[in-house]
Amino acid sequence: MRSDPATSAVPLRGLGGLLRSSEPVRAAPAPSAAALLLEEAADLLVVHLDFRAALRTCERAWQGLAEEPAGACLEVKCSLCVVGIQALAEMDRWQEVLSWVLRCYQVPEKLPPKVLELCVLLYSKMREPGAVLDTVSAWLQDADNQGLPEYRALAELHLQRVLLPLGCLSEAEELVAGSAVFSETQRLDALQAISTARQQQKHAQSGSEETQKLNQEGSSSHRFLSLLTLLRQLWDSAVRHFFSLPFRKSLLAALLLCLLVVRFDPASPASLPFLYKLAQIFRRIREAVASPLRRPPIHD
């Protein structure tokens, strides 16, 4: 069967524009092994919800990328990290995210902006912004990263989610003042937020100091009351012991107790009035103890 000459003369459409029938059709490049593994990992993560298998697939893909040129699969590397971060978070292993990502990229300065943003949002949500403080600071200080279009968004995210919650106000001021990516309005808003955070920090510190002072005063009062209670118990015990002894022994014990408590010199003239009063007190006590109990009269 012969082909139609008119049909064979019509140029064929293919990739790269119009092609003549005499030119070979160029096929689309086959996806790399890492790209295929990326599709498999995404399928395991989203469809099958097999997070452990998705993480293992990402790690296999990373091992394959080590054999390819450095700049050939940047997008695939970033996507693999995104899938791995999601898998770790779903398995409640979010503490391992930063170390896992740094194991892939070796240094913080080489992290893709999207990956770094996910790390900041994750650790901020879990109330552990201090874990990414050094990593984000190193990334922002790198000269190559400062020319990226995502730099300003990451700087603002670092300010709002990391520096201010941690109370790193001096570092926040340095970031705002030393970065040229902020407009004047954004710089003023950031400085106002830093000033508000500093006032809140001072108020919290003063409140903490007042609470600590009140606790110390309460502790001192408690110790004083405990001491009074102990002295009262000792006094009651001494009185009970005093009345359980014969009179002479009681008198001697009371005299020794007075000597110990008052610490006066019995031989000094100034102590004679006190000794005289003390003798009268003991004489009255002896008379009260020796006298028989008075009974009420009995009427016939």
Disulfide bonds with the S-S distance in Angstrom:
none
